[in-house]
């Protein structure tokens, strides 16, 4: 059996429609009755006015002739005329006892039917009565009630049938959504809710649902990627650590060196862990609450100053181009770490005698932070992948580094709504972080 | 010195306790937040080493409680790996310093020493002197044996930090945090390169060296023996 929700809605609407048909019927009935009564009364009035006119021009015999003529015409009204002594002179209503004005008589001339009657006093004590059967109005009531009865039946049948069809459709589509959810619970993560393309509420719900599923699938995929990367990239240093410890155990003379080596291996493993956790925290977006205006130029000055002696020792040069202040809304600590990672990358990979330039400027209204070197550069095909966790160029495999530096850069940039790109500086490489335009 | 360790990992705590005792400190130890809170409020300690994550009462809650009850003992907060917000939260709750787990024992020892003999918060000295080395905080000048030494701004800051902690070990991380405000670990040896330049200017050409490297720990500036 299909969904109770659809059925309940259909029942509710059918009931509401039926009630409105009944209400409409009642209103119509009373309006028709009212209109008919007024119409009948008007006819009675005009007939009596005509007879009063007849009396004035032709006298009482003229009236009697007119009444007799009416009485022989089928479908005409009923009339009556009484003399000054109350004697009936003519017409079917001649015997009626009534005061002047409107009244309802219950002893009609044919079979005691109800008569709506208007009586008017003529000069010289004569009395004229004009009336009509009340039943004619009531007969019309029946027709109205029958008409609305048929309409009501139609509404109920249409309501029930339509509700049934509608709720079966809604149920089918909801069942498709819950079926998809069930399939996903059972492990089929690739399932998606079918979309009709009708752009109605349920279709939009299905689209949102599918987008949510895509997002979850994306997160799952990156999580899977990270765990396999972690497993792969930590296996090497962990293996080395184990070997060192075993060597130290085996040969007491080497123990000091082995332990020291083991400690340094362990520190690099912990660094990798710390970087991974940090990236995960940044990606969760929780740091955005702590955003404050930061001056990229001042930040770039601190970092270039800090690294200039190291560059000098490597026979490299580290310069700064800054038009300060360059304000961005952000997390100073993370932005500093981002720039440090970019500068360290350049120091490590640009080679001896490289010229490295840090730039903090505003291009138009958009703040830009860039680190450029004139080293060997990176082939275009590899540039995007450098932002992936643990990705390292073949030629850098032997140099120290966790392969997480640029992944952290990408995470910090994304947190700040900034675009980060690796460009060819011809020769060399430029890492450019473009922040959104200041509001 | 009299120290209190509040740490729920018994093995880690007993290692710390032994190592600190061997370094000549009297060490109390509480495994649970409640005991830690009671000891911290009742006993006069020189430094409290407090784990951020504790069962029952959280480390930060203990910190806030003892600060609210007027205990001014310096607190070194131990925070978890990768927790970027822990430092700010800890300092706001009243910690005097923090250390990310896992840490080198030398780092902990250096920080405990730095905390315990911390000068009053308002250090009004205008001249820092060790042997024949003088640093004038107002004029921003440094002289050794009366001869002027020209320093870069960062070198001046490093020397000032070493002089303020004269006789005590200063670690690489302590310098990164106080001089550069770097709360992460750069892969480049920026402390070493700055230090070697500073030593070149301060000690070269003078018979007696004032700045010494402490292997596996950091640096110390002290009077020659």
Interface residues (C-beta under 8 A of the other chain):
Chain A: X270 X271 X273 X274 X276 X277 X278 X280 X281 X282 X286 X287 X290 X302 X305 X306 X307 X309 X310 X312 X313 X333 X334 X336 X337 X340 X344 X347 X348 X400 X401 X405
Chain B: X81 X82 X83 X84 X85 X88 X100 X102 X152 X153 X154 X180 X181 X182 X183 X184 X185 X186 X187 X188 X189 X190 X193 X194 X197
